[in-house]
Amino acid sequence: MRNVVILAGGSGTRLWPMSRDDRPKQVLPLAAGQSLLRVAYNRLRGLVEPENIYVCTVGAYTEVVRKELPELGEHNIIGEPARRDTANAVGLASAVVARNDPDAVVAFVGSDHLISPEDEFRAAIESGFDVVEQRARSLVTFGIEPTHPHTGLGYIERGEAIEGTRAFVVDRFREKPDRATAEEYLATGRFWWNSGMFVWRAETVLSVLDELLPESASQLRQVASVWDTPSRDATLAEIYPNLRKISVDYAVMEPASQGKVDADVVVVPMPVHWLDVGSWAALAGTYHVDARGNRTDGTTLSCLLDSHDNIIVTDDPDHLIATVGLRSHIIVHTQDVTMVCPLSDGERVKDLVAQVQEDHAERYI
């Protein structure tokens, strides 16, 4: 049976101070008044049955997820007691889904992407399902055609087309490049952005983890075996925080693409406009822009004198943000925090959050 898991465990620190521990970016109304999680869920309509949609998130977020998606079944929220990166998240979710359906096929999608057109997204996921149902040992990922030499994303180099499918063999994965290297990638026409979305048979990826990450795989299976019992939470709390922290790209996709296990890694093109909402600069790409290049979310009250190329955001519609002669800065105002930083340092907001946590405990996190 076909299933989809929405991965929604990110902390969203680069969208601080809007994103906090008690209101992570996934549930903030950042997409035209809707949360990113709601948009991700709605995008799946018609793709699989509603009872086959799961959300994998940090245990502390389960209640905000449930509030945001009240139609989600009680057992369709998979809560991790600690963040142990994506290899463990997809392993746990695959094991949980497979416990009642050994032939389960699972797609993993993100909760922090804006994607259009949505029918192309669904068509690509359908193609991924088709590939896995025809080729049981395939691990499918999705490639986004790059529009510019992005240095904050990983890349996939595609090889030969696979007959009878929309998929291509993956020649290799490349980590986040510098600008010159990214420009070389685009010039070849063979590289796609790595979307971080996947489709596979649950038992296939678990068998791959048995070989590549055996200790974690056995413990994840142990957790899944007690998932519907009263000992689930205690077993999770004992096992999960001690698992090796590693991404699915490093643990599974890269070694599998190098022939280290009996599985083949393939990529399906996803011809969409795809925005990974991971920073203020990325999110501002969806904002209104004025004649001077200043971007606001449409509800922010501002007075910008001789100011250019700024990102201005507030969660208080009655709070005026006024600037004079400001160039290329990010200003984010909330009830208890005002953050200002150069646009060029937007990726360092994560470092700022760590400093705030050190200086002010967890009061503003």
Contacts in CASP RR format, 6 or more apart in sequence:
PFRMAT RR
TARGET T0000
AUTHOR 0000-0000-0000
METHOD contacts of the structure
MODEL  1
MRNVVILAGGSGTRLWPMSRDDRPKQVLPLAAGQSLLRVAYNRLRGLVEP
ENIYVCTVGAYTEVVRKELPELGEHNIIGEPARRDTANAVGLASAVVARN
DPDAVVAFVGSDHLISPEDEFRAAIESGFDVVEQRARSLVTFGIEPTHPH
TGLGYIERGEAIEGTRAFVVDRFREKPDRATAEEYLATGRFWWNSGMFVW
RAETVLSVLDELLPESASQLRQVASVWDTPSRDATLAEIYPNLRKISVDY
AVMEPASQGKVDADVVVVPMPVHWLDVGSWAALAGTYHVDARGNRTDGTT
LSCLLDSHDNIIVTDDPDHLIATVGLRSHIIVHTQDVTMVCPLSDGERVK
DLVAQVQEDHAERYI
1 52 0 8 1.000
1 101 0 8 1.000
1 103 0 8 1.000
1 104 0 8 1.000
1 105 0 8 1.000
2 47 0 8 1.000
2 48 0 8 1.000
2 52 0 8 1.000
2 105 0 8 1.000
2 107 0 8 1.000
2 129 0 8 1.000
3 48 0 8 1.000
3 52 0 8 1.000
3 53 0 8 1.000
3 54 0 8 1.000
3 97 0 8 1.000
3 104 0 8 1.000
3 105 0 8 1.000
3 106 0 8 1.000
3 107 0 8 1.000
4 44 0 8 1.000
4 47 0 8 1.000
4 48 0 8 1.000
4 52 0 8 1.000
4 53 0 8 1.000
4 54 0 8 1.000
4 106 0 8 1.000
4 107 0 8 1.000
4 108 0 8 1.000
4 109 0 8 1.000
4 125 0 8 1.000
5 53 0 8 1.000
5 54 0 8 1.000
5 55 0 8 1.000
5 56 0 8 1.000
5 78 0 8 1.000
5 90 0 8 1.000
5 93 0 8 1.000
5 97 0 8 1.000
5 106 0 8 1.000
5 107 0 8 1.000
5 108 0 8 1.000
5 109 0 8 1.000
6 37 0 8 1.000
6 40 0 8 1.000
6 41 0 8 1.000
6 44 0 8 1.000
6 53 0 8 1.000
6 54 0 8 1.000
6 55 0 8 1.000
6 56 0 8 1.000
6 109 0 8 1.000
6 110 0 8 1.000
6 111 0 8 1.000
7 56 0 8 1.000
7 86 0 8 1.000
7 89 0 8 1.000
7 90 0 8 1.000
7 108 0 8 1.000
7 109 0 8 1.000
7 110 0 8 1.000
7 111 0 8 1.000
8 26 0 8 1.000
8 37 0 8 1.000
8 40 0 8 1.000
8 55 0 8 1.000
8 56 0 8 1.000
8 57 0 8 1.000
8 61 0 8 1.000
8 65 0 8 1.000
8 110 0 8 1.000
8 111 0 8 1.000
9 24 0 8 1.000
9 26 0 8 1.000
9 56 0 8 1.000
9 57 0 8 1.000
9 58 0 8 1.000
9 61 0 8 1.000
9 80 0 8 1.000
9 83 0 8 1.000
9 89 0 8 1.000
9 111 0 8 1.000
10 24 0 8 1.000
10 25 0 8 1.000
10 26 0 8 1.000
10 58 0 8 1.000
10 83 0 8 1.000
10 111 0 8 1.000
10 112 0 8 1.000
11 19 0 8 1.000
11 21 0 8 1.000
11 24 0 8 1.000
11 83 0 8 1.000
12 19 0 8 1.000
12 24 0 8 1.000
12 25 0 8 1.000
12 112 0 8 1.000
12 278 0 8 1.000
13 19 0 8 1.000
13 349 0 8 1.000
13 350 0 8 1.000
13 353 0 8 1.000
14 278 0 8 1.000
14 279 0 8 1.000
14 280 0 8 1.000
14 346 0 8 1.000
14 347 0 8 1.000
14 349 0 8 1.000
14 350 0 8 1.000
15 25 0 8 1.000
15 28 0 8 1.000
15 30 0 8 1.000
15 277 0 8 1.000
15 278 0 8 1.000
15 279 0 8 1.000
15 280 0 8 1.000
15 283 0 8 1.000
15 349 0 8 1.000
16 332 0 8 1.000
16 337 0 8 1.000
16 339 0 8 1.000
16 349 0 8 1.000
16 352 0 8 1.000
16 353 0 8 1.000
16 356 0 8 1.000
16 365 0 8 1.000
17 332 0 8 1.000
17 334 0 8 1.000
17 336 0 8 1.000
17 337 0 8 1.000
17 338 0 8 1.000
17 339 0 8 1.000
17 364 0 8 1.000
18 25 0 8 1.000
18 28 0 8 1.000
18 30 0 8 1.000
18 313 0 8 1.000
18 315 0 8 1.000
18 332 0 8 1.000
18 334 0 8 1.000
19 25 0 8 1.000
19 28 0 8 1.000
20 365 0 8 1.000
21 60 0 8 1.000
21 362 0 8 1.000
21 365 0 8 1.000
22 64 0 8 1.000
23 64 0 8 1.000
24 61 0 8 1.000
24 64 0 8 1.000
25 36 0 8 1.000
25 112 0 8 1.000
25 277 0 8 1.000
25 278 0 8 1.000
26 35 0 8 1.000
26 36 0 8 1.000
26 37 0 8 1.000
26 57 0 8 1.000
26 61 0 8 1.000
26 65 0 8 1.000
26 68 0 8 1.000
26 111 0 8 1.000
26 112 0 8 1.000
27 35 0 8 1.000
27 36 0 8 1.000
27 37 0 8 1.000
27 61 0 8 1.000
27 64 0 8 1.000
27 65 0 8 1.000
27 67 0 8 1.000
27 68 0 8 1.000
28 35 0 8 1.000
28 36 0 8 1.000
29 35 0 8 1.000
30 36 0 8 1.000
30 277 0 8 1.000
30 283 0 8 1.000
31 38 0 8 1.000
31 39 0 8 1.000
31 114 0 8 1.000
31 286 0 8 1.000
32 286 0 8 1.000
35 68 0 8 1.000
36 111 0 8 1.000
36 112 0 8 1.000
36 113 0 8 1.000
36 114 0 8 1.000
36 277 0 8 1.000
37 55 0 8 1.000
37 65 0 8 1.000
37 68 0 8 1.000
37 69 0 8 1.000
37 111 0 8 1.000
38 68 0 8 1.000
38 69 0 8 1.000
39 114 0 8 1.000
40 109 0 8 1.000
40 110 0 8 1.000
40 111 0 8 1.000
40 112 0 8 1.000
40 113 0 8 1.000
41 53 0 8 1.000
41 55 0 8 1.000
41 69 0 8 1.000
41 72 0 8 1.000
43 109 0 8 1.000
43 115 0 8 1.000
43 118 0 8 1.000
43 121 0 8 1.000
43 122 0 8 1.000
44 53 0 8 1.000
44 109 0 8 1.000
44 122 0 8 1.000
46 122 0 8 1.000
47 122 0 8 1.000
47 125 0 8 1.000
47 126 0 8 1.000
48 107 0 8 1.000
50 71 0 8 1.000
51 73 0 8 1.000
51 76 0 8 1.000
53 72 0 8 1.000
53 76 0 8 1.000
54 76 0 8 1.000
54 77 0 8 1.000
54 78 0 8 1.000
54 93 0 8 1.000
54 96 0 8 1.000
54 97 0 8 1.000
55 65 0 8 1.000
55 69 0 8 1.000
55 72 0 8 1.000
55 76 0 8 1.000
55 77 0 8 1.000
55 78 0 8 1.000
55 111 0 8 1.000
56 78 0 8 1.000
56 79 0 8 1.000
56 80 0 8 1.000
56 89 0 8 1.000
56 90 0 8 1.000
56 92 0 8 1.000
56 93 0 8 1.000
57 65 0 8 1.000
57 77 0 8 1.000
57 78 0 8 1.000
57 79 0 8 1.000
57 80 0 8 1.000
58 79 0 8 1.000
58 80 0 8 1.000
58 82 0 8 1.000
58 83 0 8 1.000
59 79 0 8 1.000
59 80 0 8 1.000
59 81 0 8 1.000
61 79 0 8 1.000
62 77 0 8 1.000
62 79 0 8 1.000
65 72 0 8 1.000
65 77 0 8 1.000
66 72 0 8 1.000
66 77 0 8 1.000
75 228 0 8 1.000
78 92 0 8 1.000
78 93 0 8 1.000
78 96 0 8 1.000
79 236 0 8 1.000
80 88 0 8 1.000
80 89 0 8 1.000
80 92 0 8 1.000
80 236 0 8 1.000
80 240 0 8 1.000
81 236 0 8 1.000
81 237 0 8 1.000
81 240 0 8 1.000
81 241 0 8 1.000
82 240 0 8 1.000
82 241 0 8 1.000
83 245 0 8 1.000
84 240 0 8 1.000
84 241 0 8 1.000
84 243 0 8 1.000
84 244 0 8 1.000
84 245 0 8 1.000
85 245 0 8 1.000
85 246 0 8 1.000
85 247 0 8 1.000
85 248 0 8 1.000
86 247 0 8 1.000
86 248 0 8 1.000
86 249 0 8 1.000
87 209 0 8 1.000
87 213 0 8 1.000
87 216 0 8 1.000
87 246 0 8 1.000
87 247 0 8 1.000
87 248 0 8 1.000
87 250 0 8 1.000
87 251 0 8 1.000
87 252 0 8 1.000
88 216 0 8 1.000
88 220 0 8 1.000
88 240 0 8 1.000
88 243 0 8 1.000
88 244 0 8 1.000
88 245 0 8 1.000
88 246 0 8 1.000
89 248 0 8 1.000
90 108 0 8 1.000
90 198 0 8 1.000
90 205 0 8 1.000
90 248 0 8 1.000
90 252 0 8 1.000
91 205 0 8 1.000
91 206 0 8 1.000
91 209 0 8 1.000
91 217 0 8 1.000
91 220 0 8 1.000
92 220 0 8 1.000
92 223 0 8 1.000
92 224 0 8 1.000
92 240 0 8 1.000
93 106 0 8 1.000
93 108 0 8 1.000
94 104 0 8 1.000
94 106 0 8 1.000
94 200 0 8 1.000
94 202 0 8 1.000
94 205 0 8 1.000
94 206 0 8 1.000
95 202 0 8 1.000
95 206 0 8 1.000
95 220 0 8 1.000
95 221 0 8 1.000
95 223 0 8 1.000
95 224 0 8 1.000
96 224 0 8 1.000
96 227 0 8 1.000
97 104 0 8 1.000
97 106 0 8 1.000
97 202 0 8 1.000
98 104 0 8 1.000
98 202 0 8 1.000
98 203 0 8 1.000
98 206 0 8 1.000
98 224 0 8 1.000
99 224 0 8 1.000
99 225 0 8 1.000
99 227 0 8 1.000
99 228 0 8 1.000
101 202 0 8 1.000
102 202 0 8 1.000
102 203 0 8 1.000
103 201 0 8 1.000
103 203 0 8 1.000
104 201 0 8 1.000
104 202 0 8 1.000
104 203 0 8 1.000
105 129 0 8 1.000
105 132 0 8 1.000
105 133 0 8 1.000
105 199 0 8 1.000
105 200 0 8 1.000
105 201 0 8 1.000
105 202 0 8 1.000
106 199 0 8 1.000
106 200 0 8 1.000
106 201 0 8 1.000
106 202 0 8 1.000
107 125 0 8 1.000
107 128 0 8 1.000
107 129 0 8 1.000
107 197 0 8 1.000
107 198 0 8 1.000
107 199 0 8 1.000
108 196 0 8 1.000
108 197 0 8 1.000
108 198 0 8 1.000
108 199 0 8 1.000
109 125 0 8 1.000
109 197 0 8 1.000
110 196 0 8 1.000
110 197 0 8 1.000
112 276 0 8 1.000
112 277 0 8 1.000
112 278 0 8 1.000
113 195 0 8 1.000
113 274 0 8 1.000
113 275 0 8 1.000
113 276 0 8 1.000
113 277 0 8 1.000
114 274 0 8 1.000
114 275 0 8 1.000
114 277 0 8 1.000
114 286 0 8 1.000
115 121 0 8 1.000
115 272 0 8 1.000
115 273 0 8 1.000
115 274 0 8 1.000
115 275 0 8 1.000
116 272 0 8 1.000
116 273 0 8 1.000
117 272 0 8 1.000
117 273 0 8 1.000
120 270 0 8 1.000
120 271 0 8 1.000
120 272 0 8 1.000
121 270 0 8 1.000
121 272 0 8 1.000
124 142 0 8 1.000
124 166 0 8 1.000
124 268 0 8 1.000
124 269 0 8 1.000
124 270 0 8 1.000
124 271 0 8 1.000
124 272 0 8 1.000
125 142 0 8 1.000
125 197 0 8 1.000
125 199 0 8 1.000
127 165 0 8 1.000
127 166 0 8 1.000
127 167 0 8 1.000
127 268 0 8 1.000
128 140 0 8 1.000
128 142 0 8 1.000
128 166 0 8 1.000
128 167 0 8 1.000
128 199 0 8 1.000
128 268 0 8 1.000
129 199 0 8 1.000
130 165 0 8 1.000
131 138 0 8 1.000
131 140 0 8 1.000
131 162 0 8 1.000
131 165 0 8 1.000
131 166 0 8 1.000
131 167 0 8 1.000
131 199 0 8 1.000
131 266 0 8 1.000
131 268 0 8 1.000
132 138 0 8 1.000
132 140 0 8 1.000
132 199 0 8 1.000
132 200 0 8 1.000
132 201 0 8 1.000
132 204 0 8 1.000
134 165 0 8 1.000
135 264 0 8 1.000
135 266 0 8 1.000
136 201 0 8 1.000
136 204 0 8 1.000
137 204 0 8 1.000
137 262 0 8 1.000
137 263 0 8 1.000
137 264 0 8 1.000
138 167 0 8 1.000
138 200 0 8 1.000
138 204 0 8 1.000
138 263 0 8 1.000
138 264 0 8 1.000
138 265 0 8 1.000
138 266 0 8 1.000
139 198 0 8 1.000
139 200 0 8 1.000
139 204 0 8 1.000
139 205 0 8 1.000
139 208 0 8 1.000
139 252 0 8 1.000
139 253 0 8 1.000
139 256 0 8 1.000
139 263 0 8 1.000
139 264 0 8 1.000
139 265 0 8 1.000
139 266 0 8 1.000
140 167 0 8 1.000
140 198 0 8 1.000
140 199 0 8 1.000
140 200 0 8 1.000
140 266 0 8 1.000
140 267 0 8 1.000
140 268 0 8 1.000
141 156 0 8 1.000
141 170 0 8 1.000
141 194 0 8 1.000
141 195 0 8 1.000
141 196 0 8 1.000
141 197 0 8 1.000
141 198 0 8 1.000
141 253 0 8 1.000
141 265 0 8 1.000
141 266 0 8 1.000
141 267 0 8 1.000
141 268 0 8 1.000
142 195 0 8 1.000
142 196 0 8 1.000
142 197 0 8 1.000
142 198 0 8 1.000
142 267 0 8 1.000
142 268 0 8 1.000
142 269 0 8 1.000
142 270 0 8 1.000
143 156 0 8 1.000
143 192 0 8 1.000
143 193 0 8 1.000
143 194 0 8 1.000
143 195 0 8 1.000
143 267 0 8 1.000
143 268 0 8 1.000
143 269 0 8 1.000
143 270 0 8 1.000
144 192 0 8 1.000
144 193 0 8 1.000
144 195 0 8 1.000
144 270 0 8 1.000
144 272 0 8 1.000
144 274 0 8 1.000
145 192 0 8 1.000
145 193 0 8 1.000
145 269 0 8 1.000
145 271 0 8 1.000
146 155 0 8 1.000
146 182 0 8 1.000
146 185 0 8 1.000
146 186 0 8 1.000
146 191 0 8 1.000
146 192 0 8 1.000
146 193 0 8 1.000
148 186 0 8 1.000
149 179 0 8 1.000
149 182 0 8 1.000
149 183 0 8 1.000
149 185 0 8 1.000
149 186 0 8 1.000
150 182 0 8 1.000
150 193 0 8 1.000
151 176 0 8 1.000
151 177 0 8 1.000
151 178 0 8 1.000
151 179 0 8 1.000
151 182 0 8 1.000
152 176 0 8 1.000
153 176 0 8 1.000
153 193 0 8 1.000
153 194 0 8 1.000
153 276 0 8 1.000
154 173 0 8 1.000
154 174 0 8 1.000
154 175 0 8 1.000
154 176 0 8 1.000
154 177 0 8 1.000
154 193 0 8 1.000
154 194 0 8 1.000
155 173 0 8 1.000
155 174 0 8 1.000
155 177 0 8 1.000
155 182 0 8 1.000
155 185 0 8 1.000
155 191 0 8 1.000
155 192 0 8 1.000
155 193 0 8 1.000
155 194 0 8 1.000
156 170 0 8 1.000
156 172 0 8 1.000
156 173 0 8 1.000
156 174 0 8 1.000
156 191 0 8 1.000
156 192 0 8 1.000
156 193 0 8 1.000
156 194 0 8 1.000
156 267 0 8 1.000
157 170 0 8 1.000
157 171 0 8 1.000
157 172 0 8 1.000
157 173 0 8 1.000
157 174 0 8 1.000
157 185 0 8 1.000
157 190 0 8 1.000
157 191 0 8 1.000
158 168 0 8 1.000
158 169 0 8 1.000
158 170 0 8 1.000
158 171 0 8 1.000
158 190 0 8 1.000
158 191 0 8 1.000
158 192 0 8 1.000
158 267 0 8 1.000
159 168 0 8 1.000
159 169 0 8 1.000
159 170 0 8 1.000
159 171 0 8 1.000
159 190 0 8 1.000
160 168 0 8 1.000
160 169 0 8 1.000
161 167 0 8 1.000
161 168 0 8 1.000
162 168 0 8 1.000
162 169 0 8 1.000
162 266 0 8 1.000
165 266 0 8 1.000
165 268 0 8 1.000
166 268 0 8 1.000
166 269 0 8 1.000
167 266 0 8 1.000
167 267 0 8 1.000
167 268 0 8 1.000
168 266 0 8 1.000
168 267 0 8 1.000
168 268 0 8 1.000
168 269 0 8 1.000
169 264 0 8 1.000
169 265 0 8 1.000
169 266 0 8 1.000
169 267 0 8 1.000
170 253 0 8 1.000
170 257 0 8 1.000
170 265 0 8 1.000
170 266 0 8 1.000
170 267 0 8 1.000
171 190 0 8 1.000
171 257 0 8 1.000
172 257 0 8 1.000
173 194 0 8 1.000
173 249 0 8 1.000
173 253 0 8 1.000
173 254 0 8 1.000
173 257 0 8 1.000
174 185 0 8 1.000
174 191 0 8 1.000
177 185 0 8 1.000
185 191 0 8 1.000
192 267 0 8 1.000
192 269 0 8 1.000
193 274 0 8 1.000
194 249 0 8 1.000
195 270 0 8 1.000
195 274 0 8 1.000
196 249 0 8 1.000
197 270 0 8 1.000
198 248 0 8 1.000
198 253 0 8 1.000
204 263 0 8 1.000
205 252 0 8 1.000
206 217 0 8 1.000
206 220 0 8 1.000
206 221 0 8 1.000
207 263 0 8 1.000
208 252 0 8 1.000
208 256 0 8 1.000
208 261 0 8 1.000
208 263 0 8 1.000
209 216 0 8 1.000
209 217 0 8 1.000
209 220 0 8 1.000
209 251 0 8 1.000
209 252 0 8 1.000
210 217 0 8 1.000
210 218 0 8 1.000
211 260 0 8 1.000
211 261 0 8 1.000
212 251 0 8 1.000
212 252 0 8 1.000
212 255 0 8 1.000
212 256 0 8 1.000
212 260 0 8 1.000
212 261 0 8 1.000
213 244 0 8 1.000
213 246 0 8 1.000
213 251 0 8 1.000
213 252 0 8 1.000
215 244 0 8 1.000
216 243 0 8 1.000
216 244 0 8 1.000
219 239 0 8 1.000
219 243 0 8 1.000
220 243 0 8 1.000
222 235 0 8 1.000
222 239 0 8 1.000
223 232 0 8 1.000
223 235 0 8 1.000
223 236 0 8 1.000
223 239 0 8 1.000
223 240 0 8 1.000
226 232 0 8 1.000
226 235 0 8 1.000
253 265 0 8 1.000
255 261 0 8 1.000
256 263 0 8 1.000
256 264 0 8 1.000
256 265 0 8 1.000
257 265 0 8 1.000
275 282 0 8 1.000
275 285 0 8 1.000
275 286 0 8 1.000
276 282 0 8 1.000
277 283 0 8 1.000
279 346 0 8 1.000
279 347 0 8 1.000
279 349 0 8 1.000
280 311 0 8 1.000
280 313 0 8 1.000
280 330 0 8 1.000
280 332 0 8 1.000
280 346 0 8 1.000
280 349 0 8 1.000
281 311 0 8 1.000
281 330 0 8 1.000
281 343 0 8 1.000
281 346 0 8 1.000
284 295 0 8 1.000
284 311 0 8 1.000
285 295 0 8 1.000
287 295 0 8 1.000
287 296 0 8 1.000
287 297 0 8 1.000
287 298 0 8 1.000
287 311 0 8 1.000
288 295 0 8 1.000
288 296 0 8 1.000
288 297 0 8 1.000
288 298 0 8 1.000
289 295 0 8 1.000
290 296 0 8 1.000
290 304 0 8 1.000
292 304 0 8 1.000
292 307 0 8 1.000
292 308 0 8 1.000
292 309 0 8 1.000
293 308 0 8 1.000
293 309 0 8 1.000
293 310 0 8 1.000
294 302 0 8 1.000
294 304 0 8 1.000
294 307 0 8 1.000
294 308 0 8 1.000
294 309 0 8 1.000
294 310 0 8 1.000
294 311 0 8 1.000
294 312 0 8 1.000
295 310 0 8 1.000
295 311 0 8 1.000
295 312 0 8 1.000
296 302 0 8 1.000
296 311 0 8 1.000
296 312 0 8 1.000
296 313 0 8 1.000
297 313 0 8 1.000
299 317 0 8 1.000
300 312 0 8 1.000
300 313 0 8 1.000
300 314 0 8 1.000
300 317 0 8 1.000
300 321 0 8 1.000
301 314 0 8 1.000
301 317 0 8 1.000
301 318 0 8 1.000
301 319 0 8 1.000
301 320 0 8 1.000
301 321 0 8 1.000
302 312 0 8 1.000
302 320 0 8 1.000
302 321 0 8 1.000
302 322 0 8 1.000
302 323 0 8 1.000
303 320 0 8 1.000
303 321 0 8 1.000
303 322 0 8 1.000
303 323 0 8 1.000
304 310 0 8 1.000
304 312 0 8 1.000
304 322 0 8 1.000
304 323 0 8 1.000
304 326 0 8 1.000
305 322 0 8 1.000
305 323 0 8 1.000
305 324 0 8 1.000
305 325 0 8 1.000
306 324 0 8 1.000
306 325 0 8 1.000
307 323 0 8 1.000
307 324 0 8 1.000
307 325 0 8 1.000
307 326 0 8 1.000
307 327 0 8 1.000
308 325 0 8 1.000
308 326 0 8 1.000
308 327 0 8 1.000
308 328 0 8 1.000
309 327 0 8 1.000
309 328 0 8 1.000
309 343 0 8 1.000
310 323 0 8 1.000
310 326 0 8 1.000
310 327 0 8 1.000
310 328 0 8 1.000
310 329 0 8 1.000
310 330 0 8 1.000
310 331 0 8 1.000
310 343 0 8 1.000
311 329 0 8 1.000
311 330 0 8 1.000
311 331 0 8 1.000
311 332 0 8 1.000
311 343 0 8 1.000
312 321 0 8 1.000
312 323 0 8 1.000
312 331 0 8 1.000
313 331 0 8 1.000
313 332 0 8 1.000
313 333 0 8 1.000
314 321 0 8 1.000
314 332 0 8 1.000
314 333 0 8 1.000
314 334 0 8 1.000
315 333 0 8 1.000
315 334 0 8 1.000
315 335 0 8 1.000
316 333 0 8 1.000
316 334 0 8 1.000
316 335 0 8 1.000
319 333 0 8 1.000
321 331 0 8 1.000
321 333 0 8 1.000
323 329 0 8 1.000
323 331 0 8 1.000
328 342 0 8 1.000
328 343 0 8 1.000
328 344 0 8 1.000
329 340 0 8 1.000
329 341 0 8 1.000
329 342 0 8 1.000
329 343 0 8 1.000
330 339 0 8 1.000
330 340 0 8 1.000
330 341 0 8 1.000
330 342 0 8 1.000
330 343 0 8 1.000
330 346 0 8 1.000
331 338 0 8 1.000
331 339 0 8 1.000
331 340 0 8 1.000
332 338 0 8 1.000
332 339 0 8 1.000
333 339 0 8 1.000
336 364 0 8 1.000
337 364 0 8 1.000
339 349 0 8 1.000
339 352 0 8 1.000
341 348 0 8 1.000
341 349 0 8 1.000
341 352 0 8 1.000
353 365 0 8 1.000
356 364 0 8 1.000
356 365 0 8 1.000
357 365 0 8 1.000
END
